[in-house]
Amino acid sequence: MARSLGRILKVFQSLGSLPFLSTPLMRPSASVSLRTNFVRTMMTLPSLFSFKPRDFSLPNSSWSAEMRRLYEHYDIQCEVETEAGGKQGGPWKRIPSFNRSLKFVPGGVYLSKIIQSKARLFTRNIRESGAAFEYVLFVNEEEQRCVCIFQAGHLLEGPPGHVHGGAIATMIDTVAGSHAAILSGPVMTANLNINYRSPIPLGSTVLIESCLDKQEGRKMCVSCKLTSNDGSKLHTEATALFLSINVSHLLREG
Amino acid sequence: MARSLGRILKVFQSLGSLPFLSTPLMRPSASVSLRTNFVRTMMTLPSLFSFKPRDFSLPNSSWSAEMRRLYEHYDIQCEVETEAGGKQGGPWKRIPSFNRSLKFVPGGVYLSKIIQSKARLFTRNIRESGAAFEYVLFVNEEEQRCVCIFQAGHLLEGPPGHVHGGAIATMIDTVAGSHAAILSGPVMTANLNINYRSPIPLGSTVLIESCLDKQEGRKMCVSCKLTSNDGSKLHTEATALFLSINVSHLLREG
C-alpha cells in the first residue's frame, strides 16, 4: 500500500500535480535535495499549506447525469468493507488532478518568473466548470487498467459541433501517460499513434480505457481507446510509447 | 486567383472560421439552403455584420521579438510589386483565424442552444493574448508547403516547464489539417502519428512546417515537423492522414 501510494505520488510529480511546489519559497536549490527541502519546508511553513488546492477530478455541477453515474460506478469500488466491518482500499483508485506544476525545466534553462507563476496544466487551464476538459481517472493496479470518464466541453471544438482532434489526442496522452507513470514513475511521451474512427459531438461523455501492452527497460507501450459512454461506439483508438525519466532531470536548475 | 480564394474559403468553413453563421438569425433551415439564406440575411440584416470578428493570426503585444521577426519574414512575401509599380499576391498567403464555427453536427443531432452559442475553436478558446496558442499560418500553394509560427503560452503546460504532448498534437493537427483543407477543401483527421524528439519549453517560439506527401482519391498524407525557431533543433515529427468530406455532411440538421 505504501509502495502504491509512493507510485501515485510520483505520478502527481510527473503530471505536474503538486501545486504547492511551485511557490518560490518552496523552490529546491538542487534536485537531490528536493525531498529534504520539501519535507523541511512543509514542517517550517505549515501556514503556506493551509489552503486546499482544487481537485478537478471531483464532481461538479456541470457534470451530466451519465458522467455522475459512471463516476459513482468506479468511485464506489475505491473502498470496500472488510469482514470485521471496517473499510479498506478497493480494486480501483481515483487519481486526484490539480492545475499547477513544478516550474523547473531541463537543459539548464530557468523560466521567467512570470511564466513560472502563471503556468497551468494544459487540461486544467480553464476554471469554468464544464467548459473544456471535465475528466476523472481511475486506476486498477491489479488489472493494469485505467479508465477515464471524459465530458467534452464547448471550448474544445474542432469540426463544427465536434471535439478537436488535438483535444482527443490530449486526453489520450493524459490517460495513457498517467497509466504509464502509475506503473513506473515519471515518464515522457515518445510516440502517439492515433486512429480517429468517428467524431465525438461536443457535450458528450465518453469512456477512455488504457491497458499496458508491453514494458521493456525504460519503454512502456500503452494502448488506449475512446468509446461512447455505454461502450457501443468506437470513437478513437491509439497506441502510445512512453520513456521513463529521472525526475531530477526535470528539476535541474541551470 | 478566384479558385484559390474559393479554396481558402472552404478552409475557413472546415476550420470553423465563419463566425457569423453561428448566430441564431443566420441559422439555415436545411443544408441545401445555406448559401441562399446566408446571402439573403447578409442583404437584409447588414447591421448584424458591422462588427469585425477578431483575427487571431494578427500580431499582438504578447508576441516575442522572434515571433514578430518570423511573421514579418513571411508576411512581406504575401504581396509583391508588379513591373508597373502595382501590387499583387506573392508566393505566400496568411490564413486568417477566428474562434467560432458553424454549429451543426452530423448524424442528425442538433446541439443544445447553450453549447451552440458558446462553442469555440479549441486553439482559440482563451482570449488572453499570449496565454495559450499564439500562432499564424502561411501557405505557399506553388510549393505545396505550409509554415506556422507558434508561440507556446504558459497555459499549455505538460511536463514541468514544457509544452503538453497534447498541445503539440493539437498544433500538428491544426497545421497539417489546414494544409490538407487548403489543397482539397474540408477534411477530417483519420490518423496522427507523432514522434516526440525533444521537449518544448513554455514561452518558446517554434516553427511548424508541413508538406504534402501523397494525395489519392479522398486521402491526403501530410508530414509535419516542429523545430526551434532557427530550424536547428528538431522537437517533433509527425505524419497525418486526412479524408476529404462533403461540407453538407457537417451541416445536416436532424
Contacts between the chains, C-beta under 8 A, distances in Angstrom:
chain1	res1	chain2	res2	distance
A	14	B	159	7.4
A	16	B	157	6.1
A	16	B	158	7.2
A	16	B	159	7.1
A	16	B	160	5.6
A	101	B	157	5.5
A	101	B	160	4.8
A	101	B	161	7.6
A	102	B	160	3.9
A	102	B	161	7.5
A	103	B	160	6.4
A	103	B	161	5.9
A	104	B	160	5.8
A	104	B	161	5.8
A	105	B	160	6.9
A	105	B	161	3.3
A	105	B	162	6.3
A	105	B	201	5.3
A	105	B	202	7.7
A	106	B	161	7.8
A	106	B	162	7.9
A	106	B	199	6.9
A	107	B	201	7.6
A	109	B	201	5.9
A	111	B	161	5.4
A	111	B	201	7.0
A	111	B	202	6.3
A	111	B	203	6.5
A	112	B	203	6.9
A	114	B	154	7.7
A	115	B	154	4.7
A	115	B	202	5.4
A	115	B	203	5.1
A	116	B	161	7.8
A	118	B	131	7.7
A	118	B	154	4.4
A	118	B	155	7.7
A	119	B	154	4.5
A	119	B	155	7.5
A	119	B	157	4.7
A	119	B	161	7.2
A	119	B	202	6.0
A	120	B	154	6.9
A	120	B	155	5.1
A	120	B	157	6.0
A	121	B	157	5.5
A	121	B	158	7.4
A	121	B	164	7.5
A	122	B	155	6.8
A	122	B	156	5.0
A	122	B	157	5.9
A	122	B	158	5.9
A	122	B	163	7.9
A	122	B	164	3.7
A	122	B	166	6.1
A	122	B	167	5.1
A	123	B	164	7.4
A	123	B	166	7.2
A	125	B	126	7.5
A	125	B	132	7.1
A	125	B	155	3.9
A	125	B	156	7.6
A	125	B	157	7.9
A	126	B	125	7.5
A	126	B	126	7.3
A	131	B	118	7.7
A	132	B	125	7.1
A	154	B	114	7.6
A	154	B	115	4.7
A	154	B	118	4.4
A	154	B	119	4.5
A	154	B	120	6.9
A	155	B	118	7.7
A	155	B	119	7.5
A	155	B	120	5.1
A	155	B	122	6.8
A	155	B	125	3.9
A	156	B	122	5.0
A	156	B	125	7.6
A	157	B	16	6.1
A	157	B	101	5.5
A	157	B	119	4.7
A	157	B	120	6.0
A	157	B	121	5.5
A	157	B	122	5.9
A	157	B	125	7.9
A	158	B	16	7.3
A	158	B	121	7.4
A	158	B	122	5.9
A	158	B	173	7.6
A	159	B	14	7.4
A	159	B	16	7.2
A	159	B	188	6.3
A	159	B	250	6.2
A	160	B	16	5.5
A	160	B	101	4.7
A	160	B	102	4.0
A	160	B	103	6.4
A	160	B	104	5.9
A	160	B	105	6.8
A	160	B	250	5.2
A	160	B	251	7.7
A	161	B	101	7.6
A	161	B	102	7.5
A	161	B	103	6.0
A	161	B	104	5.9
A	161	B	105	3.3
A	161	B	106	7.8
A	161	B	109	8.0
A	161	B	111	5.4
A	161	B	116	7.9
A	161	B	119	7.2
A	161	B	250	7.6
A	162	B	105	6.4
A	162	B	106	7.9
A	163	B	122	7.9
A	164	B	121	7.5
A	164	B	122	3.7
A	164	B	123	7.3
A	164	B	170	6.7
A	164	B	173	7.1
A	165	B	169	7.8
A	165	B	170	7.8
A	165	B	173	4.3
A	165	B	177	7.3
A	165	B	189	4.1
A	165	B	192	6.8
A	166	B	122	6.1
A	166	B	123	7.2
A	166	B	166	6.6
A	166	B	167	7.5
A	166	B	169	5.3
A	166	B	170	2.5
A	166	B	171	7.2
A	166	B	172	7.7
A	166	B	173	4.5
A	166	B	174	6.7
A	167	B	122	5.1
A	167	B	166	7.5
A	167	B	170	6.9
A	169	B	165	7.8
A	169	B	166	5.3
A	169	B	169	3.5
A	169	B	170	6.7
A	169	B	173	7.0
A	169	B	192	6.3
A	169	B	194	7.8
A	170	B	164	6.7
A	170	B	165	7.8
A	170	B	166	2.6
A	170	B	167	6.9
A	170	B	169	6.7
A	170	B	170	6.6
A	171	B	166	7.2
A	172	B	166	7.7
A	173	B	158	7.6
A	173	B	164	7.1
A	173	B	165	4.3
A	173	B	166	4.5
A	173	B	169	7.0
A	174	B	166	6.7
A	177	B	165	7.3
A	188	B	159	6.3
A	188	B	196	7.1
A	188	B	199	6.9
A	189	B	165	4.1
A	189	B	196	5.2
A	190	B	195	7.1
A	190	B	196	5.7
A	191	B	193	7.5
A	191	B	194	6.6
A	191	B	195	5.4
A	191	B	196	7.0
A	192	B	165	6.7
A	192	B	169	6.3
A	192	B	192	7.0
A	192	B	193	7.6
A	192	B	194	4.8
A	192	B	196	7.9
A	193	B	191	7.5
A	193	B	192	7.6
A	193	B	193	4.6
A	193	B	194	7.6
A	194	B	169	7.8
A	194	B	191	6.6
A	194	B	192	4.8
A	194	B	193	7.6
A	194	B	194	8.0
A	195	B	190	7.0
A	195	B	191	5.3
A	196	B	188	7.1
A	196	B	189	5.2
A	196	B	190	5.7
A	196	B	191	7.0
A	196	B	192	7.9
A	199	B	106	7.1
A	199	B	188	6.9
A	201	B	105	5.4
A	201	B	107	7.7
A	201	B	109	6.0
A	201	B	111	7.0
A	202	B	105	7.8
A	202	B	111	6.3
A	202	B	115	5.4
A	202	B	119	6.0
A	203	B	111	6.6
A	203	B	112	6.9
A	203	B	115	5.1
A	250	B	159	6.1
A	250	B	160	5.1
A	250	B	161	7.6
A	251	B	160	7.5
